[in-house]
Amino acid sequence: MSITVASTTSADLAAQRAEFDKNGYLIIPGALTQDEVEHYRNALDRVYKAAEASGQIQPGASLHQLSAVANCPEAIGLIDHPVTLPYIWSVLGWNVHVYHSHLDVHPPLPTKRPFRFEWHQDGGRQNREIETDPRPRLSVKLAYWLSDVSGPGRGNFKVVPGSHLTNWISGPPRRDVEWADPEGAIEVTANPGDVVVFDRRLWHARSDNYSDITRKAMFFGYTLRWIAIRDENDGIWSADWADQINPVQRQLLGGIRPGDGDHHWGHYPAETPLYGWLKERDLFDPANPPLKP
């Protein structure tokens, strides 16, 4: 994992890779500055207020909005953030895009909600249709924390460390049957501006938020470009601001030679912006060479 992050030593990088491979996730403390946290939190608040005003959600209800950039253009700066993007291309290489993203706002719950067993791996049908054990990684996700989840019970990211190498965990016969968390489960605590990078196979869930803090976060999942994008980004390309985004952002949103399967399969590295960006900076990982010279 050749992560290139300012002020991070080779020893730090080796320790980070070992932690990520062992646990299936890694915390990046202070990835966002205080000003960035405020900027993205304000953008998320505007999306939430618009959803309330339009009747998409009831006042004070939770928001789980898919297609983050399409619904919150200000979020564009997070998909290729200089602190966090290296963790993506170091694991998956240069032929990647954002296939799934969401904006999350979870106000405190006023009363105890009915039980629902929410533990899962990301990937949906991939987990039913790929027969290997363990399943392949295929994607990596970034969770940007914009609220204080430094204590448990605030809508925290719950994980079972090391479970990314396990295809199955014990669960109830139905999701509404009371069931204990899996053995070894923990709540990940983080401060505003911290980012969690995690393997899609990691078994995870969200804790109920019975605190007095509204949980706010943005999530971006990255995968190989030959895997279809789940986000609905078609409307982006007709928006005025789309002409102002940089080439790497355009790649990550699926905007290079749409409909060209060969390009998505990595047959044209010289025309793939992230390839060029890495080549210019001599940041290639030998494990991810171009398909053609």
Secondary structure, DSSP 8 states (H G I E B T S, - for coil): -----TT--HHHHHHHHHHHHHHSEEEETT-S-HHHHHHHHHHHHHHHHHHHHHTSS-TT--EEEESHHHH-GGGHHHHT-TTTHHHHHHHH-SSEEEEEEEEEEE---SS--------B-TTTTHHHH---SS----EEEEEEE-S-BSSSSBS-EEE-TTGGG-S-----SSTTS-----TT-EEE-B-TT-EEEEETTS-EEE--B-SSS-EEEEEEEEEETTS---S--GGGGGSGGGGGS-HHHHHHTT-SSTT-HHHHTTS-GGG-HHHHHHHHTT---TTS--S--
